[in-house]
């Protein structure tokens, strides 16, 4: 049981929550960028609607991540009460509980840092600058940095894909629609002559193409290697039936 809990913690550590937190920061900043306080009236209304919906999605992803780690922690506490007589099991459970707590604290601190950065950016742009141009330059500069980090954050997953030669942690639809979103926002930024919208997507488009190429490459390898796998548990019966036959016994039997 303790081994299963430790395996679950390992999976949660491999599946990083950082890209979702950075995406939340990006949605917060560009929602503020599209508001009439920063932009001229509602010239960037699509930013408000799309990134406002993105805020809801990213908050949902982070809550689901916390819920999964919390459920593992509850399972750890139950196992500890049942296994009080086994010192080794209690020790393994305590280590697992500690790893989950550290993981949750890291996610919480990172999420709070994102909210603090957004709040400070919004307050400075609203009260330190008194015209739309300087507000757009300030918020757009911060958003440009965050967007570049957001499009670069999947590189952590790319490293894991190359290391494990598996696309388990890089879903195809996420990579595909990220590429489409980058392409459309790049076109929107160029048509509206807004470099703060177009520039980060100049980074996002090539990274989206890289993820799709890696997915196609390692997915093909997985399909080719899958038929080569041999499951000893499923094939025990077959191996027992295929026993070598002694030639002398068969000859004597026929005679």
N, C-alpha and C positions, 0 to 999 in steps of 0.2 A: 504493500500500500504506500509506504514512504517513497519507494522508487517511482511509483506512478505520479505522486505529488511533485517530486523533484523534476520528473520529465515534463509535467505540465508547466512548471515555473520556467524551465528551459525554453519551452515553446513560446511563452509570453515574452521572454527576454529577446528571442530571435525576432519575434514579430514586433518591431519597434513602433511606439506610439508617437515618436518625434515628428514624422511627416504630417500627421494629423494636427498636431499642435501648431506647427509652422503654417499649415494651411489655414487654421483658425485665425492666426495673426494676420495672414494675408487678406482673408475675407473681412476682418474687422477694419483694417486700414483702408481698403478700397471701397468699402461701404461708406466710410467717413469721407473718402475722397470724392465720391459721387454726390454727397449731400450738398444742398444749396449754400451751406456755410463755407465750403471750400470751393466747389465748382460754381460757375456762373449759372444761377437758377438750376434748372433740371437738365442741363446739357449732357450729363452723364447718368441719366436715369437708369439705363440698363445695368450699370455697376451696382446701384443700390438694390435692385430687385434680385439679381443673380447672386451677388455676394451675401446679401441678407439671408437668402435661402441656404447658402453655403455655411453660414454661421450655425444655423440649426443643425445641419448635417454633421459638421465637425464636432459640435458639442455632443451630439448623439453618439458618435464614434468613440469619443473619449470616455463618456459615461459607460458605454458597453465594455470598454477596456477595463475600467475600474470594477465593474460588476463581475467580470470574469475572474479577475485576480482576487476579489473579495470572496467569491464562492470557493475558490481554491483555499483561501485562508480559513473559511468555516469548516471545510472538509479536514483541514489540518488540525483544528482544535478538537473536532470529534474524534479523530484518530488518536490524538494525544490522551483523551480521557479513557478510551478503550484499552490503550496499551501502556498503562501506568506500570505494569509489572515488568515490561521489557525495557531495559535501559537503552538499548541500542535503538529501538523504534522511537522512543521519546526523544533521543538525541537527534535522529534524522528528521523528526517532525519539527523540532525546534529550529533546526537549520533551515528547513523549508519555509517555516513561518517567518523567519528573519529575512530570507531572500524576497518573499512577497512584500513584506513591509518596506524594504529598501526600494523595491521596484515602484511601489505606489507613491512613496515620498518623492522619488525622482520625477515621476510624471506630474505630481501635484505642484512641485516647485517650478517646473518648466512651464506649466499652464498658467500659474500665477504670475510668473515673470512676463509672459506674453500679454496678459491683461494689464499689468502695470505699464509696460512700454506703450501699449495702445492708449491708455488713459493719459499718460504724460504727453504723448504726441497730439492727442485731441485738444488738451487744455492749452498747450503752447500755440497750436495753430489758431485756436479760437480767440485767445486773449493777447498773444504777443504780436500777431500780424493783423493788419486792418484792411487788407485788400485781397481779392481772390487770387491774384497772380502769385503773390508771395506765399499764400496758404497752399496753393497747388504745388509750388516748388518744394516747400518743406515736407508736406505729407507725401507727395509723389516720390521724393528722394528716399524717405524711410520705406515707403511701399516698394520701391525699386529694389532696395537691399533685401527686404523680406521675401519678395517674389523670387529673386534669384536663389535665395536659400531654399525656398519651397521647391523650386524645380530641380535643385541640386540634391535635396534630401533623399530622393529615391536611389541615389548612388549607393546608399547604405544597403539597400535591398539588392542592387545590381552586384555589389561585392559578394553578398550572400549567395546569389544565384550562381555566380562564377565559381565560388568555393564549393558549393554542394552539387553543382551541375543539375539543379532542380528549379523549376519555376513555381514551386508550391507557394512561396511568399510573394510572388509577383503576378497577380491575376491579369489575364489578357485584357479584359474589358476596362480595368482601371488604367492600364497603360495606353490603350487605344483611345479612350475618351479624353485622357489627359493631353494626348497629342492633338486631337481635334480641337479641344478647348484652346490650347496654345495657338493653333493656326488661326482660329476665328478671332481671338483677341488681338493677335498680331495684325490681322487685316483691319479690325476695328480701330486700333491705335494709329495705323498708317493713314486710314481714310479720314479720321478725325484730327490728324496731325498732332497727336499727343504722344510724345516720346516716352512719358512715364507709363503709358499703357503698352506701347509697342516694344520697348527695350527688353523687359524681362522675358517676353515671349520669344525673342530672338535666341534666348538660352533654352527656353522650354521646348521649342520645336525639335532641335537636334537631340536633346535628351529623350524626348518621346520616341523619336525614330530609333535611338539606341536601345531603349527598352523593348520595342517591338522586334528588333533584329535579334536580341538576346533570347526573347521568348520563343521565336520561331526556331532558332538554332538549338536550344537546349530541350525544347519540346520534341523535336524530331529525334534527338538522341535518346530521350526517355522512351519514345515509342519503339525505337529499334532495339533498345536494351531490355524492354519489358518481357518479350517472349523468351529471352535467354535465361530468365530467373528460374530457379528450382526451389520449390518449397518442400523441405524434407518431411514436414508433418503431413501434408496432403498426399504425398507420394510414398509414404511408408508401406501402405497396403500393396501398392503396385510393385514395389521393390521386393516385398516378401513373396509375392506370387511368382516373380521371375527368378526362380532358383536354378542354378546350373544343374544339368542332367548328366549323369555318368553314362558314358557310351557303353561300358560293359554291362550295366544293369539293364539298359534298353535292349541290348542284343540278347541277353539271357531271358528277358521277359518275352521277347518274340519267339525264341526257340522253345 
